[in-house]
Amino acid sequence: MTLLPWAIFFALIAFALAMICAAIRLLRGPSAEDRVLALDTLYVNCMMTVLTLGIQLGSRFYFDIAVLIALFGFVGSAAMAKFLLRGEVIEP
């Protein structure tokens, strides 16, 4: 069982690098679509980081947090996509 802490450490480093790359694309993205995709990638990497921490610490509370991040991230991505396609989120 000495491999698991190393794998978790490597996964956290990889997720941190991916979140840095997504944040750079979020700030520098040439178009709104690029920024929405970067935000989508950022919330998925954040969710995976929380799940990895939950495995490392052995707490089920982190899994509930990851479900909430996934829920809010999906709703936000769907709303942004609808706004980019139609120009409004809520139709009259």
PDB file with one MODEL, atoms N, CA, C and O in Angstrom:
MODEL        1
ATOM      1  N   MET A   1       0.811  -1.202   0.000  1.00  0.00           N
ATOM      2  CA  MET A   1       0.000   0.000   0.000  1.00  0.00           C
ATOM      3  C   MET A   1       0.857   1.270   0.000  1.00  0.00           C
ATOM      4  O   MET A   1       0.345   2.354   0.280  1.00  0.00           O
ATOM      5  N   THR A   2       2.116   1.156  -0.301  1.00  0.00           N
ATOM      6  CA  THR A   2       2.950   2.355  -0.345  1.00  0.00           C
ATOM      7  C   THR A   2       2.850   3.076  -1.675  1.00  0.00           C
ATOM      8  O   THR A   2       3.359   4.188  -1.811  1.00  0.00           O
ATOM      9  N   LEU A   3       2.213   2.473  -2.647  1.00  0.00           N
ATOM     10  CA  LEU A   3       2.074   3.106  -3.959  1.00  0.00           C
ATOM     11  C   LEU A   3       0.953   4.149  -3.973  1.00  0.00           C
ATOM     12  O   LEU A   3       1.026   5.122  -4.725  1.00  0.00           O
ATOM     13  N   LEU A   4      -0.075   3.957  -3.155  1.00  0.00           N
ATOM     14  CA  LEU A   4      -1.229   4.861  -3.168  1.00  0.00           C
ATOM     15  C   LEU A   4      -0.868   6.308  -2.801  1.00  0.00           C
ATOM     16  O   LEU A   4      -1.326   7.216  -3.494  1.00  0.00           O
ATOM     17  N   PRO A   5      -0.085   6.572  -1.767  1.00  0.00           N
ATOM     18  CA  PRO A   5       0.257   7.979  -1.496  1.00  0.00           C
ATOM     19  C   PRO A   5       1.028   8.645  -2.633  1.00  0.00           C
ATOM     20  O   PRO A   5       0.827   9.828  -2.907  1.00  0.00           O
ATOM     21  N   TRP A   6       1.904   7.899  -3.292  1.00  0.00           N
ATOM     22  CA  TRP A   6       2.633   8.464  -4.425  1.00  0.00           C
ATOM     23  C   TRP A   6       1.699   8.744  -5.599  1.00  0.00           C
ATOM     24  O   TRP A   6       1.830   9.771  -6.266  1.00  0.00           O
ATOM     25  N   ALA A   7       0.766   7.846  -5.852  1.00  0.00           N
ATOM     26  CA  ALA A   7      -0.186   8.050  -6.942  1.00  0.00           C
ATOM     27  C   ALA A   7      -1.091   9.244  -6.664  1.00  0.00           C
ATOM     28  O   ALA A   7      -1.404  10.015  -7.572  1.00  0.00           O
ATOM     29  N   ILE A   8      -1.507   9.396  -5.424  1.00  0.00           N
ATOM     30  CA  ILE A   8      -2.343  10.543  -5.059  1.00  0.00           C
ATOM     31  C   ILE A   8      -1.555  11.838  -5.203  1.00  0.00           C
ATOM     32  O   ILE A   8      -2.084  12.829  -5.707  1.00  0.00           O
ATOM     33  N   PHE A   9      -0.313  11.843  -4.772  1.00  0.00           N
ATOM     34  CA  PHE A   9       0.536  13.028  -4.911  1.00  0.00           C
ATOM     35  C   PHE A   9       0.718  13.394  -6.381  1.00  0.00           C
ATOM     36  O   PHE A   9       0.602  14.565  -6.742  1.00  0.00           O
ATOM     37  N   PHE A  10       0.999  12.414  -7.230  1.00  0.00           N
ATOM     38  CA  PHE A  10       1.158  12.665  -8.659  1.00  0.00           C
ATOM     39  C   PHE A  10      -0.142  13.184  -9.274  1.00  0.00           C
ATOM     40  O   PHE A  10      -0.117  14.091 -10.106  1.00  0.00           O
ATOM     41  N   ALA A  11      -1.277  12.609  -8.868  1.00  0.00           N
ATOM     42  CA  ALA A  11      -2.564  13.052  -9.400  1.00  0.00           C
ATOM     43  C   ALA A  11      -2.859  14.495  -8.993  1.00  0.00           C
ATOM     44  O   ALA A  11      -3.365  15.277  -9.798  1.00  0.00           O
ATOM     45  N   LEU A  12      -2.548  14.847  -7.755  1.00  0.00           N
ATOM     46  CA  LEU A  12      -2.785  16.226  -7.313  1.00  0.00           C
ATOM     47  C   LEU A  12      -1.912  17.217  -8.068  1.00  0.00           C
ATOM     48  O   LEU A  12      -2.361  18.313  -8.406  1.00  0.00           O
ATOM     49  N   ILE A  13      -0.668  16.835  -8.334  1.00  0.00           N
ATOM     50  CA  ILE A  13       0.216  17.705  -9.115  1.00  0.00           C
ATOM     51  C   ILE A  13      -0.320  17.860 -10.539  1.00  0.00           C
ATOM     52  O   ILE A  13      -0.330  18.964 -11.083  1.00  0.00           O
ATOM     53  N   ALA A  14      -0.764  16.754 -11.142  1.00  0.00           N
ATOM     54  CA  ALA A  14      -1.296  16.801 -12.508  1.00  0.00           C
ATOM     55  C   ALA A  14      -2.563  17.654 -12.580  1.00  0.00           C
ATOM     56  O   ALA A  14      -2.736  18.428 -13.521  1.00  0.00           O
ATOM     57  N   PHE A  15      -3.452  17.516 -11.585  1.00  0.00           N
ATOM     58  CA  PHE A  15      -4.670  18.330 -11.576  1.00  0.00           C
ATOM     59  C   PHE A  15      -4.350  19.800 -11.365  1.00  0.00           C
ATOM     60  O   PHE A  15      -5.003  20.666 -11.948  1.00  0.00           O
ATOM     61  N   ALA A  16      -3.358  20.089 -10.542  1.00  0.00           N
ATOM     62  CA  ALA A  16      -2.963  21.488 -10.318  1.00  0.00           C
ATOM     63  C   ALA A  16      -2.414  22.108 -11.605  1.00  0.00           C
ATOM     64  O   ALA A  16      -2.741  23.249 -11.933  1.00  0.00           O
ATOM     65  N   LEU A  17      -1.587  21.367 -12.325  1.00  0.00           N
ATOM     66  CA  LEU A  17      -1.068  21.874 -13.596  1.00  0.00           C
ATOM     67  C   LEU A  17      -2.184  22.070 -14.614  1.00  0.00           C
ATOM     68  O   LEU A  17      -2.184  23.054 -15.354  1.00  0.00           O
ATOM     69  N   ALA A  18      -3.129  21.146 -14.654  1.00  0.00           N
ATOM     70  CA  ALA A  18      -4.253  21.279 -15.579  1.00  0.00           C
ATOM     71  C   ALA A  18      -5.122  22.483 -15.217  1.00  0.00           C
ATOM     72  O   ALA A  18      -5.627  23.172 -16.103  1.00  0.00           O
ATOM     73  N   MET A  19      -5.297  22.738 -13.921  1.00  0.00           N
ATOM     74  CA  MET A  19      -6.086  23.895 -13.504  1.00  0.00           C
ATOM     75  C   MET A  19      -5.362  25.203 -13.838  1.00  0.00           C
ATOM     76  O   MET A  19      -6.005  26.196 -14.177  1.00  0.00           O
ATOM     77  N   ILE A  20      -4.050  25.207 -13.745  1.00  0.00           N
ATOM     78  CA  ILE A  20      -3.283  26.406 -14.125  1.00  0.00           C
ATOM     79  C   ILE A  20      -3.426  26.667 -15.623  1.00  0.00           C
ATOM     80  O   ILE A  20      -3.630  27.808 -16.037  1.00  0.00           O
ATOM     81  N   CYS A  21      -3.319  25.617 -16.436  1.00  0.00           N
ATOM     82  CA  CYS A  21      -3.476  25.773 -17.889  1.00  0.00           C
ATOM     83  C   CYS A  21      -4.881  26.246 -18.246  1.00  0.00           C
ATOM     84  O   CYS A  21      -5.044  27.096 -19.121  1.00  0.00           O
ATOM     85  N   ALA A  22      -5.899  25.701 -17.573  1.00  0.00           N
ATOM     86  CA  ALA A  22      -7.275  26.122 -17.840  1.00  0.00           C
ATOM     87  C   ALA A  22      -7.503  27.564 -17.401  1.00  0.00           C
ATOM     88  O   ALA A  22      -8.231  28.304 -18.062  1.00  0.00           O
ATOM     89  N   ALA A  23      -6.891  27.967 -16.300  1.00  0.00           N
ATOM     90  CA  ALA A  23      -7.040  29.355 -15.839  1.00  0.00           C
ATOM     91  C   ALA A  23      -6.379  30.328 -16.811  1.00  0.00           C
ATOM     92  O   ALA A  23      -6.895  31.420 -17.048  1.00  0.00           O
ATOM     93  N   ILE A  24      -5.255  29.938 -17.365  1.00  0.00           N
ATOM     94  CA  ILE A  24      -4.600  30.785 -18.366  1.00  0.00           C
ATOM     95  C   ILE A  24      -5.482  30.928 -19.601  1.00  0.00           C
ATOM     96  O   ILE A  24      -5.620  32.024 -20.144  1.00  0.00           O
ATOM     97  N   ARG A  25      -6.082  29.821 -20.047  1.00  0.00           N
ATOM     98  CA  ARG A  25      -6.977  29.881 -21.208  1.00  0.00           C
ATOM     99  C   ARG A  25      -8.228  30.677 -20.877  1.00  0.00           C
ATOM    100  O   ARG A  25      -8.781  31.350 -21.746  1.00  0.00           O
ATOM    101  N   LEU A  26      -8.679  30.609 -19.639  1.00  0.00           N
ATOM    102  CA  LEU A  26      -9.852  31.383 -19.228  1.00  0.00           C
ATOM    103  C   LEU A  26      -9.560  32.875 -19.283  1.00  0.00           C
ATOM    104  O   LEU A  26     -10.423  33.660 -19.675  1.00  0.00           O
ATOM    105  N   LEU A  27      -8.367  33.269 -18.899  1.00  0.00           N
ATOM    106  CA  LEU A  27      -8.013  34.687 -18.911  1.00  0.00           C
ATOM    107  C   LEU A  27      -7.623  35.197 -20.289  1.00  0.00           C
ATOM    108  O   LEU A  27      -7.914  36.343 -20.631  1.00  0.00           O
ATOM    109  N   ARG A  28      -6.969  34.358 -21.083  1.00  0.00           N
ATOM    110  CA  ARG A  28      -6.440  34.807 -22.379  1.00  0.00           C
ATOM    111  C   ARG A  28      -7.289  34.394 -23.574  1.00  0.00           C
ATOM    112  O   ARG A  28      -7.017  34.821 -24.697  1.00  0.00           O
ATOM    113  N   GLY A  29      -8.307  33.574 -23.355  1.00  0.00           N
ATOM    114  CA  GLY A  29      -9.072  33.018 -24.465  1.00  0.00           C
ATOM    115  C   GLY A  29      -9.499  34.048 -25.482  1.00  0.00           C
ATOM    116  O   GLY A  29     -10.064  35.080 -25.118  1.00  0.00           O
ATOM    117  N   PRO A  30      -9.241  33.788 -26.753  1.00  0.00           N
ATOM    118  CA  PRO A  30      -9.585  34.802 -27.761  1.00  0.00           C
ATOM    119  C   PRO A  30     -11.091  34.942 -27.980  1.00  0.00           C
ATOM    120  O   PRO A  30     -11.549  35.988 -28.438  1.00  0.00           O
ATOM    121  N   SER A  31     -11.854  33.919 -27.663  1.00  0.00           N
ATOM    122  CA  SER A  31     -13.304  34.020 -27.881  1.00  0.00           C
ATOM    123  C   SER A  31     -14.046  33.558 -26.629  1.00  0.00           C
ATOM    124  O   SER A  31     -13.472  32.953 -25.724  1.00  0.00           O
ATOM    125  N   ALA A  32     -15.319  33.861 -26.613  1.00  0.00           N
ATOM    126  CA  ALA A  32     -16.143  33.471 -25.467  1.00  0.00           C
ATOM    127  C   ALA A  32     -16.287  31.958 -25.374  1.00  0.00           C
ATOM    128  O   ALA A  32     -16.389  31.417 -24.273  1.00  0.00           O
ATOM    129  N   GLU A  33     -16.297  31.272 -26.503  1.00  0.00           N
ATOM    130  CA  GLU A  33     -16.410  29.811 -26.498  1.00  0.00           C
ATOM    131  C   GLU A  33     -15.186  29.171 -25.839  1.00  0.00           C
ATOM    132  O   GLU A  33     -15.304  28.189 -25.106  1.00  0.00           O
ATOM    133  N   ASP A  34     -14.011  29.741 -26.111  1.00  0.00           N
ATOM    134  CA  ASP A  34     -12.797  29.232 -25.470  1.00  0.00           C
ATOM    135  C   ASP A  34     -12.854  29.422 -23.955  1.00  0.00           C
ATOM    136  O   ASP A  34     -12.415  28.556 -23.198  1.00  0.00           O
ATOM    137  N   ARG A  35     -13.384  30.533 -23.528  1.00  0.00           N
ATOM    138  CA  ARG A  35     -13.483  30.799 -22.095  1.00  0.00           C
ATOM    139  C   ARG A  35     -14.482  29.865 -21.421  1.00  0.00           C
ATOM    140  O   ARG A  35     -14.254  29.422 -20.296  1.00  0.00           O
ATOM    141  N   VAL A  36     -15.583  29.562 -22.097  1.00  0.00           N
ATOM    142  CA  VAL A  36     -16.570  28.631 -21.536  1.00  0.00           C
ATOM    143  C   VAL A  36     -15.969  27.228 -21.431  1.00  0.00           C
ATOM    144  O   VAL A  36     -16.168  26.548 -20.424  1.00  0.00           O
ATOM    145  N   LEU A  37     -15.248  26.794 -22.442  1.00  0.00           N
ATOM    146  CA  LEU A  37     -14.605  25.489 -22.383  1.00  0.00           C
ATOM    147  C   LEU A  37     -13.527  25.438 -21.304  1.00  0.00           C
ATOM    148  O   LEU A  37     -13.358  24.411 -20.647  1.00  0.00           O
ATOM    149  N   ALA A  38     -12.802  26.531 -21.118  1.00  0.00           N
ATOM    150  CA  ALA A  38     -11.796  26.581 -20.061  1.00  0.00           C
ATOM    151  C   ALA A  38     -12.449  26.520 -18.689  1.00  0.00           C
ATOM    152  O   ALA A  38     -11.936  25.859 -17.786  1.00  0.00           O
ATOM    153  N   LEU A  39     -13.568  27.197 -18.526  1.00  0.00           N
ATOM    154  CA  LEU A  39     -14.288  27.141 -17.259  1.00  0.00           C
ATOM    155  C   LEU A  39     -14.824  25.745 -16.997  1.00  0.00           C
ATOM    156  O   LEU A  39     -14.798  25.274 -15.860  1.00  0.00           O
ATOM    157  N   ASP A  40     -15.310  25.076 -18.035  1.00  0.00           N
ATOM    158  CA  ASP A  40     -15.780  23.702 -17.913  1.00  0.00           C
ATOM    159  C   ASP A  40     -14.636  22.778 -17.499  1.00  0.00           C
ATOM    160  O   ASP A  40     -14.806  21.928 -16.626  1.00  0.00           O
ATOM    161  N   THR A  41     -13.488  22.943 -18.117  1.00  0.00           N
ATOM    162  CA  THR A  41     -12.320  22.145 -17.760  1.00  0.00           C
ATOM    163  C   THR A  41     -11.866  22.439 -16.339  1.00  0.00           C
ATOM    164  O   THR A  41     -11.442  21.537 -15.616  1.00  0.00           O
ATOM    165  N   LEU A  42     -11.956  23.692 -15.946  1.00  0.00           N
ATOM    166  CA  LEU A  42     -11.537  24.084 -14.605  1.00  0.00           C
ATOM    167  C   LEU A  42     -12.412  23.442 -13.538  1.00  0.00           C
ATOM    168  O   LEU A  42     -11.895  22.961 -12.530  1.00  0.00           O
ATOM    169  N   TYR A  43     -13.730  23.425 -13.740  1.00  0.00           N
ATOM    170  CA  TYR A  43     -14.577  22.820 -12.716  1.00  0.00           C
ATOM    171  C   TYR A  43     -14.422  21.303 -12.682  1.00  0.00           C
ATOM    172  O   TYR A  43     -14.526  20.706 -11.610  1.00  0.00           O
ATOM    173  N   VAL A  44     -14.180  20.673 -13.811  1.00  0.00           N
ATOM    174  CA  VAL A  44     -13.952  19.225 -13.800  1.00  0.00           C
ATOM    175  C   VAL A  44     -12.654  18.893 -13.066  1.00  0.00           C
ATOM    176  O   VAL A  44     -12.613  17.947 -12.280  1.00  0.00           O
ATOM    177  N   ASN A  45     -11.601  19.658 -13.315  1.00  0.00           N
ATOM    178  CA  ASN A  45     -10.339  19.424 -12.605  1.00  0.00           C
ATOM    179  C   ASN A  45     -10.471  19.715 -11.122  1.00  0.00           C
ATOM    180  O   ASN A  45      -9.878  19.013 -10.303  1.00  0.00           O
ATOM    181  N   CYS A  46     -11.229  20.727 -10.764  1.00  0.00           N
ATOM    182  CA  CYS A  46     -11.472  21.016  -9.356  1.00  0.00           C
ATOM    183  C   CYS A  46     -12.229  19.868  -8.689  1.00  0.00           C
ATOM    184  O   CYS A  46     -11.917  19.480  -7.563  1.00  0.00           O
ATOM    185  N   MET A  47     -13.216  19.334  -9.386  1.00  0.00           N
ATOM    186  CA  MET A  47     -13.974  18.210  -8.858  1.00  0.00           C
ATOM    187  C   MET A  47     -13.077  16.988  -8.662  1.00  0.00           C
ATOM    188  O   MET A  47     -13.187  16.289  -7.654  1.00  0.00           O
ATOM    189  N   MET A  48     -12.192  16.732  -9.624  1.00  0.00           N
ATOM    190  CA  MET A  48     -11.292  15.590  -9.499  1.00  0.00           C
ATOM    191  C   MET A  48     -10.278  15.798  -8.376  1.00  0.00           C
ATOM    192  O   MET A  48      -9.887  14.836  -7.716  1.00  0.00           O
ATOM    193  N   THR A  49      -9.851  17.030  -8.153  1.00  0.00           N
ATOM    194  CA  THR A  49      -8.953  17.321  -7.041  1.00  0.00           C
ATOM    195  C   THR A  49      -9.636  17.046  -5.708  1.00  0.00           C
ATOM    196  O   THR A  49      -9.032  16.464  -4.807  1.00  0.00           O
ATOM    197  N   VAL A  50     -10.884  17.460  -5.582  1.00  0.00           N
ATOM    198  CA  VAL A  50     -11.634  17.218  -4.352  1.00  0.00           C
ATOM    199  C   VAL A  50     -11.829  15.717  -4.139  1.00  0.00           C
ATOM    200  O   VAL A  50     -11.713  15.233  -3.013  1.00  0.00           O
ATOM    201  N   LEU A  51     -12.122  14.983  -5.204  1.00  0.00           N
ATOM    202  CA  LEU A  51     -12.264  13.530  -5.081  1.00  0.00           C
ATOM    203  C   LEU A  51     -10.955  12.868  -4.663  1.00  0.00           C
ATOM    204  O   LEU A  51     -10.956  11.945  -3.849  1.00  0.00           O
ATOM    205  N   THR A  52      -9.856  13.332  -5.209  1.00  0.00           N
ATOM    206  CA  THR A  52      -8.552  12.778  -4.842  1.00  0.00           C
ATOM    207  C   THR A  52      -8.231  13.068  -3.378  1.00  0.00           C
ATOM    208  O   THR A  52      -7.696  12.209  -2.676  1.00  0.00           O
ATOM    209  N   LEU A  53      -8.550  14.261  -2.922  1.00  0.00           N
ATOM    210  CA  LEU A  53      -8.357  14.574  -1.507  1.00  0.00           C
ATOM    211  C   LEU A  53      -9.252  13.723  -0.622  1.00  0.00           C
ATOM    212  O   LEU A  53      -8.852  13.327   0.473  1.00  0.00           O
ATOM    213  N   GLY A  54     -10.460  13.440  -1.089  1.00  0.00           N
ATOM    214  CA  GLY A  54     -11.359  12.562  -0.339  1.00  0.00           C
ATOM    215  C   GLY A  54     -10.807  11.152  -0.207  1.00  0.00           C
ATOM    216  O   GLY A  54     -10.953  10.521   0.839  1.00  0.00           O
ATOM    217  N   ILE A  55     -10.177  10.659  -1.258  1.00  0.00           N
ATOM    218  CA  ILE A  55      -9.546   9.340  -1.192  1.00  0.00           C
ATOM    219  C   ILE A  55      -8.363   9.373  -0.240  1.00  0.00           C
ATOM    220  O   ILE A  55      -8.170   8.453   0.555  1.00  0.00           O
ATOM    221  N   GLN A  56      -7.571  10.436  -0.322  1.00  0.00           N
ATOM    222  CA  GLN A  56      -6.384  10.536   0.526  1.00  0.00           C
ATOM    223  C   GLN A  56      -6.755  10.620   2.006  1.00  0.00           C
ATOM    224  O   GLN A  56      -6.133   9.962   2.839  1.00  0.00           O
ATOM    225  N   LEU A  57      -7.753  11.417   2.333  1.00  0.00           N
ATOM    226  CA  LEU A  57      -8.121  11.620   3.732  1.00  0.00           C
ATOM    227  C   LEU A  57      -9.131  10.599   4.242  1.00  0.00           C
ATOM    228  O   LEU A  57      -9.364  10.504   5.447  1.00  0.00           O
ATOM    229  N   GLY A  58      -9.729   9.838   3.336  1.00  0.00           N
ATOM    230  CA  GLY A  58     -10.686   8.808   3.730  1.00  0.00           C
ATOM    231  C   GLY A  58     -11.991   9.356   4.267  1.00  0.00           C
ATOM    232  O   GLY A  58     -12.606   8.741   5.137  1.00  0.00           O
ATOM    233  N   SER A  59     -12.424  10.495   3.769  1.00  0.00           N
ATOM    234  CA  SER A  59     -13.648  11.125   4.239  1.00  0.00           C
ATOM    235  C   SER A  59     -14.689  11.130   3.129  1.00  0.00           C
ATOM    236  O   SER A  59     -14.380  11.434   1.976  1.00  0.00           O
ATOM    237  N   ARG A  60     -15.909  10.796   3.480  1.00  0.00           N
ATOM    238  CA  ARG A  60     -17.000  10.790   2.500  1.00  0.00           C
ATOM    239  C   ARG A  60     -17.546  12.193   2.244  1.00  0.00           C
ATOM    240  O   ARG A  60     -18.262  12.408   1.266  1.00  0.00           O
ATOM    241  N   PHE A  61     -17.222  13.132   3.097  1.00  0.00           N
ATOM    242  CA  PHE A  61     -17.704  14.501   2.953  1.00  0.00           C
ATOM    243  C   PHE A  61     -17.216  15.127   1.656  1.00  0.00           C
ATOM    244  O   PHE A  61     -17.941  15.901   1.031  1.00  0.00           O
ATOM    245  N   TYR A  62     -16.007  14.806   1.249  1.00  0.00           N
ATOM    246  CA  TYR A  62     -15.440  15.351   0.014  1.00  0.00           C
ATOM    247  C   TYR A  62     -16.194  14.868  -1.225  1.00  0.00           C
ATOM    248  O   TYR A  62     -16.257  15.578  -2.229  1.00  0.00           O
ATOM    249  N   PHE A  63     -16.755  13.685  -1.159  1.00  0.00           N
ATOM    250  CA  PHE A  63     -17.511  13.173  -2.294  1.00  0.00           C
ATOM    251  C   PHE A  63     -18.821  13.948  -2.470  1.00  0.00           C
ATOM    252  O   PHE A  63     -19.270  14.168  -3.595  1.00  0.00           O
ATOM    253  N   ASP A  64     -19.425  14.358  -1.359  1.00  0.00           N
ATOM    254  CA  ASP A  64     -20.620  15.200  -1.451  1.00  0.00           C
ATOM    255  C   ASP A  64     -20.287  16.563  -2.061  1.00  0.00           C
ATOM    256  O   ASP A  64     -21.053  17.101  -2.860  1.00  0.00           O
ATOM    257  N   ILE A  65     -19.149  17.105  -1.678  1.00  0.00           N
ATOM    258  CA  ILE A  65     -18.713  18.378  -2.251  1.00  0.00           C
ATOM    259  C   ILE A  65     -18.466  18.235  -3.753  1.00  0.00           C
ATOM    260  O   ILE A  65     -18.808  19.129  -4.527  1.00  0.00           O
ATOM    261  N   ALA A  66     -17.876  17.117  -4.161  1.00  0.00           N
ATOM    262  CA  ALA A  66     -17.608  16.889  -5.584  1.00  0.00           C
ATOM    263  C   ALA A  66     -18.903  16.780  -6.379  1.00  0.00           C
ATOM    264  O   ALA A  66     -18.966  17.248  -7.516  1.00  0.00           O
ATOM    265  N   VAL A  67     -19.922  16.179  -5.810  1.00  0.00           N
ATOM    266  CA  VAL A  67     -21.220  16.088  -6.498  1.00  0.00           C
ATOM    267  C   VAL A  67     -21.812  17.485  -6.675  1.00  0.00           C
ATOM    268  O   VAL A  67     -22.370  17.786  -7.730  1.00  0.00           O
ATOM    269  N   LEU A  68     -21.699  18.338  -5.661  1.00  0.00           N
ATOM    270  CA  LEU A  68     -22.205  19.703  -5.783  1.00  0.00           C
ATOM    271  C   LEU A  68     -21.436  20.503  -6.827  1.00  0.00           C
ATOM    272  O   LEU A  68     -22.031  21.270  -7.585  1.00  0.00           O
ATOM    273  N   ILE A  69     -20.116  20.328  -6.871  1.00  0.00           N
ATOM    274  CA  ILE A  69     -19.321  21.015  -7.884  1.00  0.00           C
ATOM    275  C   ILE A  69     -19.746  20.568  -9.274  1.00  0.00           C
ATOM    276  O   ILE A  69     -19.878  21.392 -10.179  1.00  0.00           O
ATOM    277  N   ALA A  70     -19.961  19.267  -9.451  1.00  0.00           N
ATOM    278  CA  ALA A  70     -20.391  18.750 -10.758  1.00  0.00           C
ATOM    279  C   ALA A  70     -21.765  19.296 -11.137  1.00  0.00           C
ATOM    280  O   ALA A  70     -21.989  19.660 -12.291  1.00  0.00           O
ATOM    281  N   LEU A  71     -22.676  19.355 -10.185  1.00  0.00           N
ATOM    282  CA  LEU A  71     -24.028  19.848 -10.459  1.00  0.00           C
ATOM    283  C   LEU A  71     -24.011  21.315 -10.868  1.00  0.00           C
ATOM    284  O   LEU A  71     -24.591  21.686 -11.889  1.00  0.00           O
ATOM    285  N   PHE A  72     -23.347  22.149 -10.074  1.00  0.00           N
ATOM    286  CA  PHE A  72     -23.313  23.574 -10.390  1.00  0.00           C
ATOM    287  C   PHE A  72     -22.501  23.851 -11.655  1.00  0.00           C
ATOM    288  O   PHE A  72     -22.834  24.758 -12.419  1.00  0.00           O
ATOM    289  N   GLY A  73     -21.460  23.090 -11.878  1.00  0.00           N
ATOM    290  CA  GLY A  73     -20.660  23.263 -13.085  1.00  0.00           C
ATOM    291  C   GLY A  73     -21.444  22.916 -14.340  1.00  0.00           C
ATOM    292  O   GLY A  73     -21.356  23.617 -15.348  1.00  0.00           O
ATOM    293  N   PHE A  74     -22.206  21.839 -14.277  1.00  0.00           N
ATOM    294  CA  PHE A  74     -23.004  21.452 -15.442  1.00  0.00           C
ATOM    295  C   PHE A  74     -24.087  22.482 -15.732  1.00  0.00           C
ATOM    296  O   PHE A  74     -24.295  22.859 -16.886  1.00  0.00           O
ATOM    297  N   VAL A  75     -24.767  22.933 -14.706  1.00  0.00           N
ATOM    298  CA  VAL A  75     -25.819  23.931 -14.906  1.00  0.00           C
ATOM    299  C   VAL A  75     -25.222  25.231 -15.449  1.00  0.00           C
ATOM    300  O   VAL A  75     -25.797  25.855 -16.341  1.00  0.00           O
ATOM    301  N   GLY A  76     -24.086  25.630 -14.919  1.00  0.00           N
ATOM    302  CA  GLY A  76     -23.430  26.842 -15.411  1.00  0.00           C
ATOM    303  C   GLY A  76     -22.976  26.715 -16.846  1.00  0.00           C
ATOM    304  O   GLY A  76     -23.120  27.656 -17.626  1.00  0.00           O
ATOM    305  N   SER A  77     -22.424  25.554 -17.214  1.00  0.00           N
ATOM    306  CA  SER A  77     -21.990  25.342 -18.597  1.00  0.00           C
ATOM    307  C   SER A  77     -23.170  25.324 -19.557  1.00  0.00           C
ATOM    308  O   SER A  77     -23.090  25.875 -20.655  1.00  0.00           O
ATOM    309  N   ALA A  78     -24.261  24.696 -19.147  1.00  0.00           N
ATOM    310  CA  ALA A  78     -25.452  24.663 -19.997  1.00  0.00           C
ATOM    311  C   ALA A  78     -26.029  26.067 -20.181  1.00  0.00           C
ATOM    312  O   ALA A  78     -26.461  26.422 -21.277  1.00  0.00           O
ATOM    313  N   ALA A  79     -26.037  26.869 -19.106  1.00  0.00           N
ATOM    314  CA  ALA A  79     -26.564  28.231 -19.208  1.00  0.00           C
ATOM    315  C   ALA A  79     -25.675  29.093 -20.101  1.00  0.00           C
ATOM    316  O   ALA A  79     -26.179  29.878 -20.904  1.00  0.00           O
ATOM    317  N   MET A  80     -24.373  28.953 -19.966  1.00  0.00           N
ATOM    318  CA  MET A  80     -23.460  29.731 -20.811  1.00  0.00           C
ATOM    319  C   MET A  80     -23.569  29.325 -22.276  1.00  0.00           C
ATOM    320  O   MET A  80     -23.521  30.177 -23.163  1.00  0.00           O
ATOM    321  N   ALA A  81     -23.714  28.034 -22.530  1.00  0.00           N
ATOM    322  CA  ALA A  81     -23.863  27.576 -23.915  1.00  0.00           C
ATOM    323  C   ALA A  81     -25.149  28.121 -24.528  1.00  0.00           C
ATOM    324  O   ALA A  81     -25.161  28.548 -25.682  1.00  0.00           O
ATOM    325  N   LYS A  82     -26.233  28.104 -23.749  1.00  0.00           N
ATOM    326  CA  LYS A  82     -27.495  28.635 -24.254  1.00  0.00           C
ATOM    327  C   LYS A  82     -27.390  30.141 -24.491  1.00  0.00           C
ATOM    328  O   LYS A  82     -27.944  30.660 -25.460  1.00  0.00           O
ATOM    329  N   PHE A  83     -26.683  30.836 -23.609  1.00  0.00           N
ATOM    330  CA  PHE A  83     -26.501  32.275 -23.789  1.00  0.00           C
ATOM    331  C   PHE A  83     -25.682  32.573 -25.036  1.00  0.00           C
ATOM    332  O   PHE A  83     -25.986  33.522 -25.760  1.00  0.00           O
ATOM    333  N   LEU A  84     -24.651  31.780 -25.297  1.00  0.00           N
ATOM    334  CA  LEU A  84     -23.828  32.014 -26.483  1.00  0.00           C
ATOM    335  C   LEU A  84     -24.579  31.683 -27.769  1.00  0.00           C
ATOM    336  O   LEU A  84     -24.351  32.315 -28.800  1.00  0.00           O
ATOM    337  N   LEU A  85     -25.466  30.704 -27.713  1.00  0.00           N
ATOM    338  CA  LEU A  85     -26.225  30.336 -28.912  1.00  0.00           C
ATOM    339  C   LEU A  85     -27.366  31.316 -29.207  1.00  0.00           C
ATOM    340  O   LEU A  85     -27.562  31.706 -30.358  1.00  0.00           O
ATOM    341  N   ARG A  86     -28.115  31.714 -28.179  1.00  0.00           N
ATOM    342  CA  ARG A  86     -29.321  32.493 -28.403  1.00  0.00           C
ATOM    343  C   ARG A  86     -29.267  33.921 -27.902  1.00  0.00           C
ATOM    344  O   ARG A  86     -30.122  34.732 -28.259  1.00  0.00           O
ATOM    345  N   GLY A  87     -28.288  34.242 -27.087  1.00  0.00           N
ATOM    346  CA  GLY A  87     -28.189  35.593 -26.564  1.00  0.00           C
ATOM    347  C   GLY A  87     -28.986  35.843 -25.299  1.00  0.00           C
ATOM    348  O   GLY A  87     -28.939  36.947 -24.754  1.00  0.00           O
ATOM    349  N   GLU A  88     -29.721  34.842 -24.812  1.00  0.00           N
ATOM    350  CA  GLU A  88     -30.474  34.958 -23.581  1.00  0.00           C
ATOM    351  C   GLU A  88     -30.562  33.592 -22.914  1.00  0.00           C
ATOM    352  O   GLU A  88     -30.555  32.561 -23.586  1.00  0.00           O
ATOM    353  N   VAL A  89     -30.641  33.596 -21.612  1.00  0.00           N
ATOM    354  CA  VAL A  89     -30.705  32.331 -20.877  1.00  0.00           C
ATOM    355  C   VAL A  89     -32.138  31.935 -20.620  1.00  0.00           C
ATOM    356  O   VAL A  89     -32.507  30.777 -20.819  1.00  0.00           O
ATOM    357  N   ILE A  90     -32.961  32.884 -20.178  1.00  0.00           N
ATOM    358  CA  ILE A  90     -34.367  32.612 -19.889  1.00  0.00           C
ATOM    359  C   ILE A  90     -35.191  33.216 -21.009  1.00  0.00           C
ATOM    360  O   ILE A  90     -35.135  34.419 -21.266  1.00  0.00           O
ATOM    361  N   GLU A  91     -35.952  32.368 -21.666  1.00  0.00           N
ATOM    362  CA  GLU A  91     -36.793  32.845 -22.771  1.00  0.00           C
ATOM    363  C   GLU A  91     -38.098  33.409 -22.224  1.00  0.00           C
ATOM    364  O   GLU A  91     -38.677  32.850 -21.292  1.00  0.00           O
ATOM    365  N   PRO A  92     -38.558  34.506 -22.797  1.00  0.00           N
ATOM    366  CA  PRO A  92     -39.830  35.089 -22.310  1.00  0.00           C
ATOM    367  C   PRO A  92     -41.031  34.292 -22.736  1.00  0.00           C
ATOM    368  O   PRO A  92     -42.161  34.654 -22.406  1.00  0.00           O
TER     369      PRO A  92
ENDMDL
END
